Amino acid sequence: MEVYRITSKKWSTKLIASGNAARWNSEENKIIYTAESRALACLENLVHSSGEELKKEFAMMLIEIPTTLKIERIEIASLPNNWFEFENLLLCRNIGDKWLMKKSTAVLKVPSVIISHEFNYLLNPEHPDFKKIKLNSIEDFRFDPRIITN
């Protein structure tokens, strides 16, 4: 299965995690966020950036998760109705942090906050199976100027 990640061009040559806190991880817990489509990867970036930031050089990373790898899933039914609201950010981080520390799988499928019925795939660089996940290619990526706002 191919998943996608948009990142600053300078960070696009390796599969590395920043350790910055996000929806599914606390500060210093390193998770690599990917999306099931190029479009979702774009939208995920847009909700976290705007204006001049989006004019920088970006790259689209095409990442291959072998079909033989087990993927753990967070089912929406297992989450509270308002799991996506800011007040529940710590709940999501707790789930991701526990998965990361447990090291049960190298990949966790999570629901997208931005688009219902679409998913992101989180990668655990500390899991033994992570080495089986490959960066297939890197493409230049630019955000359309019509969506860049000040």
C-alpha positions in Angstrom: 0.0 0.0 0.0 1.3 3.4 -0.9 0.8 6.4 1.5 1.8 10.0 1.2 3.6 12.7 3.2 4.2 16.3 2.3 7.1 17.9 4.0 9.7 20.6 3.6 12.0 19.6 0.8 15.0 19.5 3.1 13.4 16.8 5.3 12.1 14.7 2.4 15.0 12.3 1.8 14.5 10.1 4.8 11.7 8.7 6.9 12.2 10.7 10.1 9.9 12.0 12.8 10.2 15.5 14.4 9.0 14.6 17.8 6.7 17.6 17.8 3.3 17.1 19.4 0.4 16.5 17.1 -3.1 14.9 17.1 -1.9 11.4 18.0 1.4 12.0 19.9 2.7 14.1 22.7 5.9 16.2 22.5 9.1 14.0 22.1 7.1 10.9 21.0 8.2 10.4 17.5 5.6 9.4 15.0 5.7 9.8 11.2 2.3 11.0 9.9 1.2 9.8 6.4 -2.1 10.0 4.5 -4.0 7.6 2.3 -4.0 10.0 -0.6 -2.1 13.0 -2.0 -5.2 15.2 -1.5 -5.5 14.3 2.2 -1.8 14.9 2.7 -2.3 18.3 1.2 -5.3 19.1 3.4 -3.5 17.9 6.5 -0.7 20.4 5.8 -3.1 23.2 5.0 -4.8 23.1 8.4 -1.4 23.5 10.1 0.1 26.2 7.9 -0.9 29.2 5.9 0.4 32.2 4.0 4.1 32.7 3.4 4.8 29.2 5.0 3.1 27.5 2.0 5.3 29.3 -0.5 8.4 27.4 0.7 9.8 24.4 -1.2 7.9 21.2 -0.4 8.1 17.6 -1.5 5.6 14.7 -1.7 7.0 11.5 -0.3 5.6 8.3 -1.7 6.0 5.6 1.0 5.4 1.9 0.6 3.9 -0.1 3.4 4.2 -3.8 2.6 0.9 -5.6 2.5 2.4 -8.3 4.8 2.7 -5.8 7.7 0.1 -5.9 10.3 -1.8 -2.6 10.7 -3.5 -1.7 14.0 -6.6 0.4 13.6 -8.4 3.0 15.7 -12.1 2.5 14.9 -14.3 5.6 15.1 -16.8 3.6 17.0 -14.3 3.2 19.8 -13.9 6.9 20.2 -16.2 9.4 21.8 -18.6 11.2 19.5 -16.6 14.4 19.7 -13.2 12.9 19.6 -12.1 15.3 16.9 -12.7 18.4 19.0 -9.8 20.3 20.5 -11.0 19.4 24.1 -10.3 15.7 23.3 -6.8 16.3 21.9 -5.2 14.7 25.0 -7.4 11.6 24.6 -6.1 11.1 21.0 -2.5 11.8 22.1 -2.9 9.2 24.9 -4.1 6.6 22.4 -1.1 7.3 20.0 1.4 7.5 22.8 0.3 4.1 24.2 0.4 2.5 20.7 3.9 3.9 20.2 5.3 2.7 23.5 3.6 -0.7 23.2 5.3 -1.3 19.8 2.6 -3.8 18.8 2.7 -2.7 15.1 4.8 -0.4 13.0 1.6 1.2 11.5 -1.5 2.6 13.1 -4.5 3.5 10.9 -6.4 6.5 12.4 -9.4 8.5 11.2 -8.8 11.9 9.6 -10.2 14.8 11.5 -10.5 16.8 8.3 -12.4 14.4 6.1 -14.8 11.7 7.5 -14.3 8.2 6.2 -10.7 8.9 5.2 -7.6 7.8 7.1 -4.1 8.7 8.0 -1.4 6.1 8.7 1.0 6.6 11.5 4.5 5.0 11.4 6.5 4.0 14.5 10.2 4.4 13.6 11.1 2.4 16.7 9.2 -0.7 15.8 11.4 -3.6 14.4 9.2 -3.8 11.2 9.7 -0.1 10.4 12.7 -1.1 8.4 10.4 -2.9 5.9 8.6 0.4 5.1 10.3 2.1 2.1 10.5 5.6 0.8 9.7 4.8 -2.9 10.1 8.2 -4.4 10.1 12.0 -3.9 8.2 14.4 -6.1 8.3 18.2 -6.0 5.2 19.6 -4.5 3.8 23.1 -4.5 0.6 24.5 -3.0 -1.7 26.1 -5.5 -1.4 29.9 -5.1 -5.2 30.1 -4.9 -5.2 28.3 -1.6 -2.4 30.3 0.0 -3.8 33.0 2.2 -2.1 35.6 4.4 
